[in-house]
Amino acid sequence: SGVFFYADVRMSGDDDDVEWGSQTMALALPGGIEVKVSQNFLDAGVAGVLFCGAVRLMQLLAHPASFLPRDYCQGQRTIELGAGTGIVSVVASHMGAAHVTVTDLSVALDNMEQNMKLNIAPTVIDERCTVQELDWGLPGQRAALQPPYDVVFVAECVYPWPPDEAPVVLQSLLDTIHALCSPTTDVWFCGINTPKKGERRGGSAPCPRLFLWQGPR
């Protein structure tokens, strides 16, 4: 399976007021990759928090038992949508991506840039990393990204929006993915399975149930 247990990732850091404050923590991924993650809820809101979907995509790329080969990212142009902390792209860079583009709304950009600096050498950032604002509803911003890409990552970008907003947001996301792809692009989509009406959410599990889906070529 491409979905691995959360316990496969070891985390350390200052846990004081993590959810509502800011912190930098260390993640040790299976396969020997270690990264630092700056989380900043105070300035970036939920875009500054590491969620389970991003952890799953990191495991997909780095876990020795993943169904993806270790050289999957080698030489690829990748882009991450709604990237939040941008840490999936950090791992893609460590795994040999030729260039990573990390996108989100403007509120997330400073923290994403911080995570690039924490994990990637300055010369590599200059030559092989781009942090860029992207509002899915603005076609001009999509065109400026110079598609197509080899791989698109989407981690926890789908939420139970109000019924009047959901169709517009989802269509904007789908239009964005379509605009960034060629017929050979891989799209990796990971997120929370939202509960059905009347179901209780939460419990003792370390994180919600997640789905991982690869878009067809």
Backbone as CSV, one residue per row, in Angstrom:
resi,resn,N_x,N_y,N_z,CA_x,CA_y,CA_z,C_x,C_y,C_z
1,SER,0.846,-1.190,0.000,0.000,0.000,0.000,0.882,1.241,0.000
2,GLY,0.377,2.325,-0.588,1.116,3.574,-0.586,0.810,4.438,0.607
3,VAL,-0.072,3.981,1.500,-0.434,4.765,2.679,0.164,4.085,3.895
4,PHE,1.005,4.793,4.635,1.741,4.186,5.729,1.297,4.779,7.062
5,PHE,1.612,4.075,8.125,1.185,4.515,9.439,1.908,5.779,9.867
6,TYR,1.189,6.636,10.560,1.745,7.886,11.063,2.928,7.615,11.972
7,ALA,2.922,6.453,12.664,3.993,6.114,13.587,5.321,5.910,12.872
8,ASP,5.313,5.778,11.547,6.556,5.618,10.799,7.375,6.903,10.779
9,VAL,6.793,8.001,11.203,7.504,9.280,11.197,7.770,9.694,12.633
10,ARG,9.027,9.951,12.959,9.388,10.381,14.311,9.485,11.900,14.322
11,MET,8.823,12.517,15.305,8.784,13.970,15.386,9.364,14.421,16.718
12,SER,10.063,15.539,16.701,10.566,16.128,17.935,10.534,17.638,17.797
13,GLY,10.321,18.313,18.925,10.286,19.769,18.894,9.604,20.304,20.122
14,ASP,9.486,21.601,20.190,8.825,22.260,21.302,7.326,22.141,21.115
15,ASP,6.663,21.411,22.031,5.239,21.148,21.879,4.348,22.191,22.544
16,ASP,4.918,23.216,23.139,4.112,24.202,23.838,3.261,24.992,22.866
17,ASP,1.953,24.913,23.048,1.020,25.720,22.256,1.229,25.531,20.753
18,VAL,1.502,24.269,20.350,1.803,23.997,18.948,0.647,24.382,18.042
19,GLU,-0.585,23.987,18.451,-1.713,24.155,17.548,-2.003,25.617,17.271
20,TRP,-1.797,26.476,18.277,-2.199,27.865,18.116,-1.024,28.828,18.090
21,GLY,0.169,28.326,18.065,1.332,29.193,18.043,2.236,28.911,16.873
22,SER,3.521,28.878,17.136,4.483,28.574,16.091,5.597,27.744,16.691
23,GLN,6.213,26.926,15.875,7.306,26.083,16.319,8.060,25.556,15.114
24,THR,9.271,25.077,15.358,10.016,24.320,14.364,10.266,22.944,14.933
25,MET,9.923,21.927,14.176,10.112,20.571,14.664,10.862,19.740,13.642
26,ALA,11.487,18.678,14.136,12.274,17.793,13.285,11.475,16.537,12.976
27,LEU,11.531,16.108,11.723,10.885,14.875,11.291,11.941,13.928,10.749
28,ALA,11.940,12.702,11.252,12.816,11.656,10.732,11.951,10.691,9.940
29,LEU,12.083,10.716,8.622,11.280,9.872,7.747,11.953,8.525,7.541
30,PRO,11.164,7.480,7.343,11.759,6.197,6.966,12.600,6.365,5.703
31,GLY,13.707,5.671,5.661,14.596,5.807,4.515,15.760,6.741,4.773
32,GLY,15.826,7.293,5.996,16.981,8.087,6.375,16.907,9.566,6.063
33,ILE,15.759,10.063,5.605,15.620,11.490,5.304,15.128,12.225,6.549
34,GLU,15.801,13.286,6.903,15.400,14.117,8.034,15.137,15.538,7.548
35,VAL,14.045,16.117,7.990,13.692,17.479,7.608,13.247,18.250,8.840
36,LYS,13.340,19.566,8.749,12.814,20.452,9.779,11.585,21.156,9.216
37,VAL,10.563,21.309,10.047,9.310,21.922,9.608,8.981,23.108,10.495
38,SER,8.946,24.276,9.896,8.465,25.465,10.583,6.950,25.509,10.457
39,GLN,6.284,25.546,11.616,4.837,25.720,11.633,4.536,27.091,12.237
40,ASN,3.613,27.814,11.624,3.329,29.167,12.090,1.846,29.459,11.932
41,PHE,1.077,29.026,12.911,-0.359,29.272,12.878,-0.672,30.748,13.101
42,LEU,0.171,31.427,13.887,-0.106,32.824,14.225,-0.154,33.707,12.982
43,ASP,0.774,33.490,12.052,0.853,34.345,10.870,0.167,33.757,9.642
44,ALA,0.168,32.420,9.534,-0.342,31.785,8.313,-1.651,31.036,8.523
45,GLY,-2.146,30.976,9.738,-3.370,30.220,9.990,-3.166,28.740,9.691
46,VAL,-4.209,28.074,9.211,-4.108,26.634,8.947,-3.096,26.331,7.851
47,ALA,-2.768,27.310,7.009,-1.753,27.093,5.979,-0.360,26.941,6.579
48,GLY,-0.190,27.309,7.839,1.102,27.193,8.485,1.254,25.968,9.351
49,VAL,0.335,25.011,9.211,0.333,23.814,10.062,0.593,22.573,9.212
50,LEU,1.379,21.644,9.741,1.627,20.370,9.070,0.469,19.423,9.336
51,PHE,-0.192,18.970,8.262,-1.316,18.048,8.392,-0.918,16.650,7.943
52,CYS,-1.767,15.688,8.305,-1.460,14.276,8.041,-1.297,13.986,6.550
53,GLY,-2.062,14.666,5.702,-1.971,14.396,4.272,-0.579,14.654,3.723
54,ALA,0.073,15.722,4.201,1.437,16.012,3.762,2.393,14.934,4.254
55,VAL,2.173,14.447,5.481,3.011,13.370,5.999,2.872,12.125,5.133
56,ARG,1.656,11.828,4.710,1.436,10.647,3.868,2.173,10.769,2.531
57,LEU,2.120,11.954,1.932,2.803,12.127,0.658,4.318,12.062,0.828
58,MET,4.838,12.575,1.946,6.265,12.446,2.202,6.659,10.980,2.323
59,GLN,5.829,10.206,3.027,6.096,8.777,3.161,6.028,8.070,1.814
60,LEU,5.085,8.470,0.998,4.968,7.883,-0.332,6.272,8.017,-1.109
61,LEU,6.915,9.171,-0.973,8.142,9.433,-1.714,9.364,8.788,-1.075
62,ALA,9.394,8.741,0.266,10.633,8.391,0.957,10.657,7.009,1.584
63,HIS,9.507,6.399,1.830,9.460,5.142,2.567,10.064,4.010,1.735
64,PRO,10.975,3.216,2.320,11.569,2.109,1.565,10.546,1.084,1.075
65,ALA,9.390,0.980,1.756,8.365,0.019,1.351,7.323,0.620,0.410
66,SER,7.513,1.868,0.002,6.571,2.500,-0.924,6.573,1.769,-2.263
67,PHE,5.416,1.805,-2.914,5.352,1.196,-4.245,6.022,2.062,-5.305
68,LEU,6.415,3.282,-4.943,7.167,4.118,-5.881,8.650,3.803,-5.792
69,PRO,9.347,3.794,-6.895,10.798,3.587,-6.843,11.489,4.766,-6.176
70,ARG,12.643,4.522,-5.600,13.368,5.569,-4.881,13.753,6.723,-5.797
71,ASP,13.881,6.463,-7.082,14.277,7.523,-8.011,13.068,8.152,-8.713
72,TYR,11.889,7.999,-8.142,10.668,8.504,-8.788,10.765,10.001,-9.105
73,CYS,11.300,10.786,-8.176,11.368,12.243,-8.367,12.577,12.683,-9.185
74,GLN,13.497,11.772,-9.427,14.746,12.134,-10.077,14.499,12.801,-11.428
75,GLY,14.990,14.039,-11.564,14.881,14.759,-12.822,13.507,15.304,-13.156
76,GLN,12.548,15.218,-12.229,11.175,15.644,-12.508,10.931,17.102,-12.118
77,ARG,10.031,17.752,-12.864,9.509,19.064,-12.460,8.238,18.807,-11.674
78,THR,8.229,19.215,-10.412,7.071,18.959,-9.562,6.456,20.273,-9.106
79,ILE,5.173,20.216,-8.802,4.478,21.375,-8.253,3.541,20.891,-7.158
80,GLU,3.456,21.677,-6.094,2.590,21.365,-4.954,1.532,22.456,-4.839
81,LEU,0.267,22.055,-4.822,-0.843,22.995,-4.719,-1.327,23.087,-3.272
82,GLY,-1.709,24.291,-2.855,-2.154,24.464,-1.474,-1.129,23.905,-0.512
83,ALA,0.136,24.245,-0.745,1.249,23.524,-0.121,1.379,23.744,1.379
84,GLY,0.811,24.830,1.918,0.922,25.065,3.357,2.361,25.263,3.775
85,THR,2.930,24.278,4.467,4.325,24.372,4.898,5.301,24.144,3.751
86,GLY,4.848,23.502,2.680,5.711,23.219,1.536,6.657,22.047,1.749
87,ILE,6.430,21.271,2.813,7.401,20.255,3.181,7.399,19.056,2.234
88,VAL,6.288,18.789,1.550,6.282,17.708,0.561,7.280,18.025,-0.555
89,SER,7.317,19.275,-0.969,8.253,19.685,-2.019,9.692,19.633,-1.532
90,VAL,9.900,19.904,-0.239,11.241,19.759,0.329,11.726,18.319,0.169
91,VAL,10.856,17.363,0.500,11.228,15.952,0.366,11.440,15.594,-1.103
92,ALA,10.582,16.105,-1.991,10.764,15.848,-3.423,12.119,16.351,-3.901
93,SER,12.535,17.507,-3.390,13.850,18.044,-3.751,14.957,17.129,-3.246
94,HIS,14.829,16.667,-1.997,15.816,15.749,-1.446,15.871,14.445,-2.237
95,MET,14.745,14.068,-2.851,14.685,12.824,-3.606,15.102,13.004,-5.064
96,GLY,15.628,14.188,-5.398,16.241,14.367,-6.704,15.443,15.116,-7.744
97,ALA,14.335,15.781,-7.362,13.556,16.539,-8.335,14.426,17.600,-9.004
98,ALA,14.253,17.747,-10.308,15.022,18.755,-11.038,14.618,20.160,-10.629
99,HIS,13.320,20.344,-10.352,12.816,21.642,-9.908,11.506,21.431,-9.169
100,VAL,11.346,22.114,-8.026,10.099,22.051,-7.269,9.474,23.440,-7.232
101,THR,8.184,23.505,-7.483,7.418,24.742,-7.369,6.399,24.554,-6.259
102,VAL,6.402,25.483,-5.309,5.566,25.380,-4.117,4.581,26.542,-4.140
103,THR,3.291,26.244,-4.082,2.287,27.299,-4.256,1.247,27.279,-3.143
104,ASP,0.732,28.444,-2.854,-0.389,28.607,-1.926,-0.799,30.074,-1.995
105,LEU,-1.755,30.446,-1.170,-2.151,31.848,-1.075,-1.033,32.650,-0.404
106,SER,-1.094,33.963,-0.529,0.004,34.826,-0.091,0.327,34.674,1.396
107,VAL,-0.681,34.346,2.216,-0.475,34.256,3.657,0.510,33.150,4.022
108,ALA,0.678,32.167,3.148,1.535,31.016,3.457,2.965,31.172,2.960
109,LEU,3.231,32.159,2.108,4.505,32.190,1.387,5.718,32.354,2.286
110,ASP,5.641,33.226,3.290,6.802,33.462,4.150,7.208,32.183,4.879
111,ASN,6.243,31.444,5.391,6.570,30.222,6.117,7.098,29.142,5.168
112,MET,6.553,29.080,3.938,7.078,28.123,2.968,8.532,28.434,2.630
113,GLU,8.843,29.712,2.448,10.219,30.103,2.168,11.137,29.740,3.336
114,GLN,10.629,29.891,4.558,11.412,29.509,5.729,11.730,28.018,5.721
115,ASN,10.763,27.200,5.321,11.005,25.762,5.267,11.984,25.380,4.167
116,MET,11.972,26.104,3.069,12.996,25.878,2.053,14.378,26.159,2.629
117,LYS,14.518,27.284,3.327,15.814,27.686,3.871,16.298,26.739,4.960
118,LEU,15.373,26.157,5.722,15.746,25.242,6.792,16.298,23.921,6.268
119,ASN,15.945,23.562,5.032,16.217,22.213,4.559,17.029,22.112,3.277
120,ILE,17.154,23.188,2.539,17.762,23.122,1.214,18.853,24.180,1.107
121,ALA,19.977,23.809,0.524,21.104,24.740,0.378,20.704,25.946,-0.463
122,PRO,21.225,27.130,-0.135,20.846,28.356,-0.869,21.036,28.251,-2.373
123,THR,22.126,27.629,-2.809,22.350,27.524,-4.254,21.293,26.646,-4.922
124,VAL,20.836,25.612,-4.218,19.792,24.741,-4.760,18.463,25.482,-4.800
125,ILE,18.174,26.265,-3.754,16.950,27.064,-3.745,16.931,28.004,-4.944
126,ASP,18.055,28.673,-5.185,18.124,29.633,-6.286,17.908,28.964,-7.642
127,GLU,18.430,27.758,-7.793,18.422,27.116,-9.110,17.258,26.162,-9.327
128,ARG,16.717,25.574,-8.235,15.781,24.463,-8.417,14.511,24.569,-7.592
129,CYS,14.249,25.722,-6.965,13.046,25.871,-6.128,12.349,27.195,-6.422
130,THR,11.033,27.158,-6.493,10.233,28.369,-6.682,9.090,28.357,-5.685
131,VAL,8.940,29.450,-4.944,7.789,29.647,-4.053,6.936,30.735,-4.682
132,GLN,5.680,30.421,-4.967,4.868,31.354,-5.745,3.420,31.357,-5.273
133,GLU,2.832,32.540,-5.252,1.416,32.661,-4.911,0.561,32.056,-6.019
134,LEU,-0.464,31.320,-5.603,-1.405,30.768,-6.569,-2.799,30.722,-5.972
135,ASP,-3.678,31.508,-6.540,-5.106,31.445,-6.246,-5.743,30.642,-7.367
136,TRP,-6.341,29.496,-7.047,-6.871,28.610,-8.081,-7.875,29.295,-8.996
137,GLY,-8.521,30.341,-8.510,-9.545,31.004,-9.294,-9.018,32.050,-10.258
138,LEU,-7.697,32.206,-10.325,-7.105,33.227,-11.184,-6.303,32.567,-12.303
139,PRO,-6.868,32.441,-13.493,-6.165,31.769,-14.604,-4.821,32.385,-14.936
140,GLY,-4.676,33.697,-14.774,-3.410,34.344,-15.078,-2.273,33.831,-14.203
141,GLN,-2.568,33.552,-12.932,-1.548,33.018,-12.044,-1.182,31.593,-12.442
142,ARG,-2.151,30.830,-12.905,-1.852,29.463,-13.361,-0.913,29.498,-14.564
143,ALA,-1.198,30.369,-15.517,-0.386,30.440,-16.737,1.046,30.855,-16.427
144,ALA,1.219,31.688,-15.384,2.550,32.182,-15.037,3.460,31.094,-14.476
145,LEU,2.887,29.946,-14.147,3.668,28.857,-13.571,4.427,28.049,-14.625
146,GLN,4.208,28.325,-15.878,4.900,27.660,-16.985,4.693,26.141,-16.984
147,PRO,3.436,25.707,-17.063,3.164,24.278,-17.169,3.573,23.766,-18.552
148,PRO,3.600,22.428,-18.744,3.122,21.401,-17.814,4.224,20.916,-16.872
149,TYR,3.786,20.188,-15.820,4.683,19.598,-14.844,4.654,18.081,-14.982
150,ASP,5.694,17.449,-14.457,5.751,15.989,-14.481,4.912,15.380,-13.363
151,VAL,4.902,16.060,-12.205,4.198,15.545,-11.031,3.489,16.703,-10.334
152,VAL,2.241,16.464,-9.931,1.465,17.442,-9.153,1.112,16.802,-7.815
153,PHE,1.412,17.507,-6.708,1.063,17.042,-5.365,-0.064,17.918,-4.811
154,VAL,-1.080,17.264,-4.253,-2.207,17.978,-3.638,-2.490,17.299,-2.304
155,ALA,-2.137,17.935,-1.189,-2.320,17.342,0.133,-3.341,18.136,0.937
156,GLU,-4.437,17.497,1.270,-5.472,18.068,2.134,-5.937,19.453,1.692
157,CYS,-6.304,19.530,0.434,-6.825,20.787,-0.118,-8.340,20.750,-0.268
158,VAL,-8.978,19.680,0.147,-10.430,19.546,0.021,-11.041,19.471,1.412
159,TYR,-11.980,20.334,1.675,-12.605,20.427,2.984,-14.123,20.439,2.819
160,PRO,-14.870,20.230,3.901,-16.335,20.331,3.818,-16.794,21.790,3.796
161,TRP,-16.556,22.450,2.646,-16.960,23.843,2.516,-18.484,23.965,2.556
162,PRO,-18.992,25.169,2.818,-20.433,25.386,2.728,-20.948,25.018,1.342
163,PRO,-22.175,24.513,1.245,-22.697,24.032,-0.038,-22.648,25.056,-1.165
164,ASP,-22.773,26.332,-0.840,-22.756,27.337,-1.894,-21.340,27.652,-2.377
165,GLU,-20.312,27.262,-1.596,-18.930,27.532,-1.974,-18.242,26.323,-2.598
166,ALA,-18.608,25.135,-2.159,-17.887,23.924,-2.557,-17.777,23.742,-4.071
167,PRO,-18.857,23.872,-4.851,-18.717,23.645,-6.299,-17.737,24.594,-6.966
168,VAL,-17.724,25.856,-6.518,-16.837,26.853,-7.129,-15.385,26.539,-6.804
169,VAL,-15.103,26.240,-5.527,-13.728,25.973,-5.113,-13.213,24.697,-5.757
170,LEU,-14.023,23.647,-5.734,-13.596,22.378,-6.317,-13.357,22.506,-7.821
171,GLN,-14.220,23.226,-8.511,-14.026,23.404,-9.946,-12.760,24.194,-10.230
172,SER,-12.474,25.196,-9.379,-11.239,25.967,-9.549,-10.010,25.089,-9.354
173,LEU,-10.071,24.189,-8.355,-8.960,23.274,-8.122,-8.775,22.328,-9.301
174,LEU,-9.875,21.752,-9.780,-9.780,20.838,-10.918,-9.275,21.549,-12.174
175,ASP,-9.754,22.774,-12.405,-9.280,23.541,-13.560,-7.778,23.816,-13.452
176,THR,-7.322,24.096,-12.218,-5.904,24.361,-12.004,-5.072,23.122,-12.286
177,ILE,-5.504,21.974,-11.752,-4.775,20.727,-11.999,-4.709,20.439,-13.492
178,HIS,-5.835,20.605,-14.168,-5.880,20.339,-15.611,-4.913,21.259,-16.361
179,ALA,-4.857,22.526,-15.953,-4.002,23.491,-16.639,-2.516,23.204,-16.440
180,LEU,-2.174,22.500,-15.371,-0.773,22.253,-15.047,-0.259,20.933,-15.601
181,CYS,-1.155,20.151,-16.203,-0.804,18.785,-16.597,-0.627,18.633,-18.101
182,SER,0.142,17.623,-18.441,0.191,17.086,-19.797,-0.415,15.683,-19.735
183,PRO,-0.561,15.002,-20.850,-1.116,13.641,-20.796,-0.290,12.658,-19.978
184,THR,0.960,12.971,-19.688,1.810,12.043,-18.939,2.055,12.475,-17.494
185,THR,1.394,13.535,-17.037,1.598,14.029,-15.679,0.974,13.081,-14.652
186,ASP,1.687,12.845,-13.547,1.130,12.124,-12.400,0.554,13.140,-11.419
187,VAL,-0.656,12.890,-10.944,-1.284,13.732,-9.928,-1.487,12.886,-8.678
188,TRP,-0.863,13.300,-7.575,-1.016,12.597,-6.307,-1.867,13.450,-5.376
189,PHE,-2.986,12.898,-4.990,-4.007,13.630,-4.237,-4.233,12.905,-2.922
190,CYS,-3.965,13.572,-1.814,-4.106,12.938,-0.504,-4.879,13.864,0.412
191,GLY,-5.852,13.316,1.159,-6.629,14.174,2.037,-7.475,13.401,3.004
192,ILE,-8.284,14.140,3.745,-9.122,13.554,4.770,-10.423,13.069,4.158
193,ASN,-10.828,11.871,4.522,-12.171,11.417,4.202,-13.124,12.077,5.188
194,THR,-13.908,13.018,4.737,-14.810,13.726,5.638,-15.932,12.802,6.094
195,PRO,-16.381,12.897,7.356,-17.423,11.997,7.861,-18.768,12.270,7.209
196,LYS,-19.570,11.229,7.107,-20.918,11.391,6.603,-21.779,12.089,7.658
197,LYS,-22.885,12.623,7.226,-23.765,13.339,8.126,-24.180,12.434,9.280
198,GLY,-24.006,12.933,10.492,-24.390,12.179,11.669,-23.264,11.364,12.265
199,GLU,-22.154,11.186,11.522,-21.034,10.424,12.047,-20.188,11.303,12.959
200,ARG,-19.623,10.678,13.974,-18.747,11.391,14.889,-17.346,11.423,14.313
201,ARG,-16.725,12.580,14.388,-15.362,12.708,13.894,-14.402,12.695,15.078
202,GLY,-13.239,12.159,14.865,-12.239,12.176,15.923,-12.084,10.814,16.548
203,GLY,-11.679,10.792,17.830,-11.432,9.531,18.504,-9.992,9.467,18.960
204,SER,-9.547,8.265,19.255,-8.215,8.102,19.827,-7.129,7.950,18.777
205,ALA,-7.513,7.846,17.509,-6.510,7.678,16.456,-5.632,8.919,16.349
206,PRO,-4.331,8.763,16.012,-3.428,9.919,15.952,-3.771,10.896,14.846
207,CYS,-4.474,10.460,13.823,-4.922,11.379,12.784,-6.097,10.732,12.058
208,PRO,-6.900,11.513,11.341,-8.079,10.961,10.684,-7.717,9.974,9.589
209,ARG,-8.703,9.196,9.170,-8.496,8.318,8.023,-8.222,9.174,6.795
210,LEU,-7.286,8.703,5.989,-6.884,9.467,4.807,-7.069,8.636,3.571
211,PHE,-7.219,9.311,2.464,-7.210,8.608,1.182,-6.014,9.104,0.376
212,LEU,-5.483,8.226,-0.431,-4.385,8.565,-1.324,-4.770,8.102,-2.707
213,TRP,-4.738,9.005,-3.671,-5.233,8.693,-5.000,-4.270,9.224,-6.048
214,GLN,-3.959,8.394,-7.016,-3.141,8.824,-8.139,-4.047,9.069,-9.329
215,GLY,-3.964,10.292,-9.861,-4.759,10.604,-11.046,-4.300,9.795,-12.239
216,PRO,-5.224,9.367,-13.089,-4.838,8.584,-14.265,-4.054,9.425,-15.245
217,ARG,-3.162,8.780,-15.969,-2.427,9.489,-16.998,-3.315,9.701,-18.224
